[in-house]
Amino acid sequence: MQVDFSLIQAQSKKLYDKIEEAYNDDGLGVMVVNNIPGFKERRERLLPMAQKMANLNDERKAAMEKAEWHYSVGWSYGKEKFQGVPDLLKGSFYANPIYDEY
């Protein structure tokens, strides 16, 4: 399901219809937001930081964990599980390039 950012800004009734369509029992459970002002530029600034993040020591990365947000923001390593076993094959850094400042 795709939705234009202008619908979010306007809090249009159409927005709520699209949310319901995407997340109802028959929906895919996914929504893509298009035409976010400044998104491309912020994303381009954020992505090159991935290598710098990967090269930080474990102590610095741990300082960026956000347990209170269930690791859905900031650094996450070994918190996600696959078949009940912690996934130690990757680390993730969750950030929103529109709102987060890093």
PyMOL CGO cylinders between C-alpha atoms (Angstrom):
from pymol import cmd
from pymol.cgo import CYLINDER

trace = [
    CYLINDER, 0.00, 0.00, 0.00, 1.35, 3.42, -0.96, 0.3, 1, 1, 1, 1, 1, 1,
    CYLINDER, 1.35, 3.42, -0.96, 0.31, 6.71, 0.56, 0.3, 1, 1, 1, 1, 1, 1,
    CYLINDER, 0.31, 6.71, 0.56, 1.43, 10.22, -0.32, 0.3, 1, 1, 1, 1, 1, 1,
    CYLINDER, 1.43, 10.22, -0.32, 2.93, 12.25, 2.51, 0.3, 1, 1, 1, 1, 1, 1,
    CYLINDER, 2.93, 12.25, 2.51, 0.43, 15.04, 1.84, 0.3, 1, 1, 1, 1, 1, 1,
    CYLINDER, 0.43, 15.04, 1.84, -2.38, 12.75, 3.10, 0.3, 1, 1, 1, 1, 1, 1,
    CYLINDER, -2.38, 12.75, 3.10, -0.51, 12.38, 6.39, 0.3, 1, 1, 1, 1, 1, 1,
    CYLINDER, -0.51, 12.38, 6.39, -0.02, 16.12, 6.70, 0.3, 1, 1, 1, 1, 1, 1,
    CYLINDER, -0.02, 16.12, 6.70, -3.69, 16.77, 5.96, 0.3, 1, 1, 1, 1, 1, 1,
    CYLINDER, -3.69, 16.77, 5.96, -4.83, 13.90, 8.20, 0.3, 1, 1, 1, 1, 1, 1,
    CYLINDER, -4.83, 13.90, 8.20, -7.23, 13.12, 5.41, 0.3, 1, 1, 1, 1, 1, 1,
    CYLINDER, -7.23, 13.12, 5.41, -10.04, 10.57, 5.75, 0.3, 1, 1, 1, 1, 1, 1,
    CYLINDER, -10.04, 10.57, 5.75, -8.40, 8.88, 2.74, 0.3, 1, 1, 1, 1, 1, 1,
    CYLINDER, -8.40, 8.88, 2.74, -5.34, 8.27, 4.95, 0.3, 1, 1, 1, 1, 1, 1,
    CYLINDER, -5.34, 8.27, 4.95, -7.34, 6.34, 7.51, 0.3, 1, 1, 1, 1, 1, 1,
    CYLINDER, -7.34, 6.34, 7.51, -8.96, 4.30, 4.75, 0.3, 1, 1, 1, 1, 1, 1,
    CYLINDER, -8.96, 4.30, 4.75, -5.53, 3.42, 3.36, 0.3, 1, 1, 1, 1, 1, 1,
    CYLINDER, -5.53, 3.42, 3.36, -4.22, 2.48, 6.82, 0.3, 1, 1, 1, 1, 1, 1,
    CYLINDER, -4.22, 2.48, 6.82, -7.20, 0.21, 7.34, 0.3, 1, 1, 1, 1, 1, 1,
    CYLINDER, -7.20, 0.21, 7.34, -6.72, -1.35, 3.91, 0.3, 1, 1, 1, 1, 1, 1,
    CYLINDER, -6.72, -1.35, 3.91, -3.03, -2.01, 4.54, 0.3, 1, 1, 1, 1, 1, 1,
    CYLINDER, -3.03, -2.01, 4.54, -3.37, -3.39, 8.07, 0.3, 1, 1, 1, 1, 1, 1,
    CYLINDER, -3.37, -3.39, 8.07, -6.75, -5.14, 8.13, 0.3, 1, 1, 1, 1, 1, 1,
    CYLINDER, -6.75, -5.14, 8.13, -6.95, -8.94, 8.21, 0.3, 1, 1, 1, 1, 1, 1,
    CYLINDER, -6.95, -8.94, 8.21, -6.74, -9.09, 4.40, 0.3, 1, 1, 1, 1, 1, 1,
    CYLINDER, -6.74, -9.09, 4.40, -4.00, -6.44, 4.09, 0.3, 1, 1, 1, 1, 1, 1,
    CYLINDER, -4.00, -6.44, 4.09, -0.29, -7.00, 3.56, 0.3, 1, 1, 1, 1, 1, 1,
    CYLINDER, -0.29, -7.00, 3.56, 0.67, -5.22, 6.78, 0.3, 1, 1, 1, 1, 1, 1,
    CYLINDER, 0.67, -5.22, 6.78, 2.95, -2.83, 4.90, 0.3, 1, 1, 1, 1, 1, 1,
    CYLINDER, 2.95, -2.83, 4.90, 2.58, 0.81, 3.95, 0.3, 1, 1, 1, 1, 1, 1,
    CYLINDER, 2.58, 0.81, 3.95, 5.00, 2.91, 1.91, 0.3, 1, 1, 1, 1, 1, 1,
    CYLINDER, 5.00, 2.91, 1.91, 4.97, 6.69, 2.26, 0.3, 1, 1, 1, 1, 1, 1,
    CYLINDER, 4.97, 6.69, 2.26, 5.94, 8.64, -0.87, 0.3, 1, 1, 1, 1, 1, 1,
    CYLINDER, 5.94, 8.64, -0.87, 7.01, 12.24, -1.47, 0.3, 1, 1, 1, 1, 1, 1,
    CYLINDER, 7.01, 12.24, -1.47, 8.41, 12.98, 1.99, 0.3, 1, 1, 1, 1, 1, 1,
    CYLINDER, 8.41, 12.98, 1.99, 10.06, 16.43, 1.79, 0.3, 1, 1, 1, 1, 1, 1,
    CYLINDER, 10.06, 16.43, 1.79, 13.81, 16.27, 2.42, 0.3, 1, 1, 1, 1, 1, 1,
    CYLINDER, 13.81, 16.27, 2.42, 13.84, 12.48, 2.79, 0.3, 1, 1, 1, 1, 1, 1,
    CYLINDER, 13.84, 12.48, 2.79, 16.35, 11.79, 0.02, 0.3, 1, 1, 1, 1, 1, 1,
    CYLINDER, 16.35, 11.79, 0.02, 18.89, 14.32, 1.30, 0.3, 1, 1, 1, 1, 1, 1,
    CYLINDER, 18.89, 14.32, 1.30, 18.62, 13.10, 4.91, 0.3, 1, 1, 1, 1, 1, 1,
    CYLINDER, 18.62, 13.10, 4.91, 18.85, 9.46, 3.85, 0.3, 1, 1, 1, 1, 1, 1,
    CYLINDER, 18.85, 9.46, 3.85, 21.95, 10.24, 1.79, 0.3, 1, 1, 1, 1, 1, 1,
    CYLINDER, 21.95, 10.24, 1.79, 23.55, 11.85, 4.87, 0.3, 1, 1, 1, 1, 1, 1,
    CYLINDER, 23.55, 11.85, 4.87, 22.59, 8.96, 7.16, 0.3, 1, 1, 1, 1, 1, 1,
    CYLINDER, 22.59, 8.96, 7.16, 23.57, 5.92, 5.08, 0.3, 1, 1, 1, 1, 1, 1,
    CYLINDER, 23.57, 5.92, 5.08, 27.32, 6.65, 4.79, 0.3, 1, 1, 1, 1, 1, 1,
    CYLINDER, 27.32, 6.65, 4.79, 27.47, 6.55, 8.57, 0.3, 1, 1, 1, 1, 1, 1,
    CYLINDER, 27.47, 6.55, 8.57, 26.87, 2.76, 8.44, 0.3, 1, 1, 1, 1, 1, 1,
    CYLINDER, 26.87, 2.76, 8.44, 30.58, 1.99, 8.00, 0.3, 1, 1, 1, 1, 1, 1,
    CYLINDER, 30.58, 1.99, 8.00, 31.51, 4.31, 10.85, 0.3, 1, 1, 1, 1, 1, 1,
    CYLINDER, 31.51, 4.31, 10.85, 28.89, 2.62, 13.03, 0.3, 1, 1, 1, 1, 1, 1,
    CYLINDER, 28.89, 2.62, 13.03, 30.15, -0.86, 12.13, 0.3, 1, 1, 1, 1, 1, 1,
    CYLINDER, 30.15, -0.86, 12.13, 33.68, 0.10, 13.14, 0.3, 1, 1, 1, 1, 1, 1,
    CYLINDER, 33.68, 0.10, 13.14, 32.77, 1.39, 16.61, 0.3, 1, 1, 1, 1, 1, 1,
    CYLINDER, 32.77, 1.39, 16.61, 33.78, -0.78, 19.55, 0.3, 1, 1, 1, 1, 1, 1,
    CYLINDER, 33.78, -0.78, 19.55, 31.11, -2.86, 21.30, 0.3, 1, 1, 1, 1, 1, 1,
    CYLINDER, 31.11, -2.86, 21.30, 30.98, -0.52, 24.30, 0.3, 1, 1, 1, 1, 1, 1,
    CYLINDER, 30.98, -0.52, 24.30, 30.13, 2.49, 22.12, 0.3, 1, 1, 1, 1, 1, 1,
    CYLINDER, 30.13, 2.49, 22.12, 27.48, 0.50, 20.24, 0.3, 1, 1, 1, 1, 1, 1,
    CYLINDER, 27.48, 0.50, 20.24, 25.94, -0.75, 23.49, 0.3, 1, 1, 1, 1, 1, 1,
    CYLINDER, 25.94, -0.75, 23.49, 25.61, 2.88, 24.63, 0.3, 1, 1, 1, 1, 1, 1,
    CYLINDER, 25.61, 2.88, 24.63, 23.28, 3.40, 21.63, 0.3, 1, 1, 1, 1, 1, 1,
    CYLINDER, 23.28, 3.40, 21.63, 20.91, 0.56, 22.57, 0.3, 1, 1, 1, 1, 1, 1,
    CYLINDER, 20.91, 0.56, 22.57, 17.38, 1.61, 23.48, 0.3, 1, 1, 1, 1, 1, 1,
    CYLINDER, 17.38, 1.61, 23.48, 15.91, -1.26, 25.52, 0.3, 1, 1, 1, 1, 1, 1,
    CYLINDER, 15.91, -1.26, 25.52, 13.03, 0.99, 26.56, 0.3, 1, 1, 1, 1, 1, 1,
    CYLINDER, 13.03, 0.99, 26.56, 12.02, 1.13, 22.88, 0.3, 1, 1, 1, 1, 1, 1,
    CYLINDER, 12.02, 1.13, 22.88, 12.40, -2.65, 22.54, 0.3, 1, 1, 1, 1, 1, 1,
    CYLINDER, 12.40, -2.65, 22.54, 15.48, -2.11, 20.36, 0.3, 1, 1, 1, 1, 1, 1,
    CYLINDER, 15.48, -2.11, 20.36, 13.37, -0.66, 17.52, 0.3, 1, 1, 1, 1, 1, 1,
    CYLINDER, 13.37, -0.66, 17.52, 15.40, 2.57, 17.78, 0.3, 1, 1, 1, 1, 1, 1,
    CYLINDER, 15.40, 2.57, 17.78, 19.19, 2.77, 17.89, 0.3, 1, 1, 1, 1, 1, 1,
    CYLINDER, 19.19, 2.77, 17.89, 21.58, -0.19, 17.98, 0.3, 1, 1, 1, 1, 1, 1,
    CYLINDER, 21.58, -0.19, 17.98, 20.35, -3.77, 18.12, 0.3, 1, 1, 1, 1, 1, 1,
    CYLINDER, 20.35, -3.77, 18.12, 22.55, -6.86, 18.14, 0.3, 1, 1, 1, 1, 1, 1,
    CYLINDER, 22.55, -6.86, 18.14, 21.40, -10.31, 19.20, 0.3, 1, 1, 1, 1, 1, 1,
    CYLINDER, 21.40, -10.31, 19.20, 17.99, -9.00, 20.30, 0.3, 1, 1, 1, 1, 1, 1,
    CYLINDER, 17.99, -9.00, 20.30, 16.06, -10.38, 17.34, 0.3, 1, 1, 1, 1, 1, 1,
    CYLINDER, 16.06, -10.38, 17.34, 15.43, -14.10, 17.37, 0.3, 1, 1, 1, 1, 1, 1,
    CYLINDER, 15.43, -14.10, 17.37, 15.17, -16.63, 14.57, 0.3, 1, 1, 1, 1, 1, 1,
    CYLINDER, 15.17, -16.63, 14.57, 13.44, -19.86, 15.55, 0.3, 1, 1, 1, 1, 1, 1,
    CYLINDER, 13.44, -19.86, 15.55, 13.92, -18.89, 19.20, 0.3, 1, 1, 1, 1, 1, 1,
    CYLINDER, 13.92, -18.89, 19.20, 17.69, -18.33, 18.86, 0.3, 1, 1, 1, 1, 1, 1,
    CYLINDER, 17.69, -18.33, 18.86, 19.29, -14.84, 19.01, 0.3, 1, 1, 1, 1, 1, 1,
    CYLINDER, 19.29, -14.84, 19.01, 20.38, -13.71, 15.54, 0.3, 1, 1, 1, 1, 1, 1,
    CYLINDER, 20.38, -13.71, 15.54, 24.09, -13.02, 15.91, 0.3, 1, 1, 1, 1, 1, 1,
    CYLINDER, 24.09, -13.02, 15.91, 24.78, -12.85, 12.18, 0.3, 1, 1, 1, 1, 1, 1,
    CYLINDER, 24.78, -12.85, 12.18, 23.92, -9.16, 11.92, 0.3, 1, 1, 1, 1, 1, 1,
    CYLINDER, 23.92, -9.16, 11.92, 23.56, -5.96, 13.83, 0.3, 1, 1, 1, 1, 1, 1,
    CYLINDER, 23.56, -5.96, 13.83, 21.02, -3.27, 13.05, 0.3, 1, 1, 1, 1, 1, 1,
    CYLINDER, 21.02, -3.27, 13.05, 20.82, 0.43, 13.64, 0.3, 1, 1, 1, 1, 1, 1,
    CYLINDER, 20.82, 0.43, 13.64, 17.28, 1.73, 13.41, 0.3, 1, 1, 1, 1, 1, 1,
    CYLINDER, 17.28, 1.73, 13.41, 16.89, 5.40, 12.62, 0.3, 1, 1, 1, 1, 1, 1,
    CYLINDER, 16.89, 5.40, 12.62, 14.37, 7.68, 10.99, 0.3, 1, 1, 1, 1, 1, 1,
    CYLINDER, 14.37, 7.68, 10.99, 16.22, 10.11, 8.72, 0.3, 1, 1, 1, 1, 1, 1,
    CYLINDER, 16.22, 10.11, 8.72, 13.42, 12.65, 9.03, 0.3, 1, 1, 1, 1, 1, 1,
    CYLINDER, 13.42, 12.65, 9.03, 13.38, 12.96, 12.84, 0.3, 1, 1, 1, 1, 1, 1,
    CYLINDER, 13.38, 12.96, 12.84, 16.57, 11.44, 14.26, 0.3, 1, 1, 1, 1, 1, 1,
    CYLINDER, 16.57, 11.44, 14.26, 19.77, 13.46, 14.55, 0.3, 1, 1, 1, 1, 1, 1,
    CYLINDER, 19.77, 13.46, 14.55, 23.02, 11.47, 14.53, 0.3, 1, 1, 1, 1, 1, 1,
]
cmd.load_cgo(trace, "trace")
